[in-house]
């Protein structure tokens, strides 16, 4: 059974700092991995999607890497801003036919001005 | 890009009544939609997979008679919470995928049963 773990559970940083959020998964046979952002009381916004054959994806100040063999992904946020404050969720689709996303519990990020 | 619209965003209902939540894919056809439930400070829990034109597939422990799912068209899936009770109060989110290259989520529905 696929399990996704995110570390740390919460993170508080001063504005401008570069930071890394970690995600690990137990079954390396994944179809893809997706990072989402969730603001309080809101739905999920997709940030980056990494296919199993890819090693990283970049969008603006965000960079996500994937090491499928070790079951790890990182989300790097450069020059953090107070508007980046949110909960960041990592999710994977395990290869083998199911379309189910398996989520981690998220990292709650607070960027202090 | 793919957009999923979910309504209502908030609903308060009396215990014993039923509530319907709609999930629409606005600019693409979704043969499969997913319904999640999220408890405070917890991650998303998949409740069921909604398949257009067929019965939904429920996850273990989810009561299919309490959470009725209908996926009558390629752009609309509905979740009806029947005979709602306070313990059903939660945040419900739907998602859809154009293909397995990525998932788009609705904005969620905050259900409060009083």
HADDOCK unambig.tbl for C-alpha pairs under 7 A between the chains (distance, minus, plus):
assign (segid A and resid 42 and name CA) (segid B and resid 107 and name CA) 5.47 0.50 0.50
assign (segid A and resid 42 and name CA) (segid B and resid 108 and name CA) 6.07 0.50 0.50
assign (segid A and resid 43 and name CA) (segid B and resid 93 and name CA) 6.69 0.50 0.50
assign (segid A and resid 43 and name CA) (segid B and resid 105 and name CA) 6.33 0.50 0.50
assign (segid A and resid 43 and name CA) (segid B and resid 106 and name CA) 5.75 0.50 0.50
assign (segid A and resid 43 and name CA) (segid B and resid 107 and name CA) 3.89 0.50 0.50
assign (segid A and resid 43 and name CA) (segid B and resid 108 and name CA) 5.01 0.50 0.50
assign (segid A and resid 44 and name CA) (segid B and resid 105 and name CA) 5.62 0.50 0.50
assign (segid A and resid 44 and name CA) (segid B and resid 107 and name CA) 6.91 0.50 0.50
assign (segid A and resid 45 and name CA) (segid B and resid 105 and name CA) 6.96 0.50 0.50
assign (segid A and resid 46 and name CA) (segid B and resid 104 and name CA) 6.90 0.50 0.50
assign (segid A and resid 49 and name CA) (segid B and resid 102 and name CA) 6.65 0.50 0.50
assign (segid A and resid 99 and name CA) (segid B and resid 100 and name CA) 6.92 0.50 0.50
assign (segid A and resid 103 and name CA) (segid B and resid 43 and name CA) 6.78 0.50 0.50
assign (segid A and resid 103 and name CA) (segid B and resid 44 and name CA) 6.67 0.50 0.50
assign (segid A and resid 104 and name CA) (segid B and resid 43 and name CA) 6.59 0.50 0.50
assign (segid A and resid 105 and name CA) (segid B and resid 42 and name CA) 6.08 0.50 0.50
assign (segid A and resid 105 and name CA) (segid B and resid 43 and name CA) 4.54 0.50 0.50
assign (segid A and resid 106 and name CA) (segid B and resid 43 and name CA) 6.67 0.50 0.50
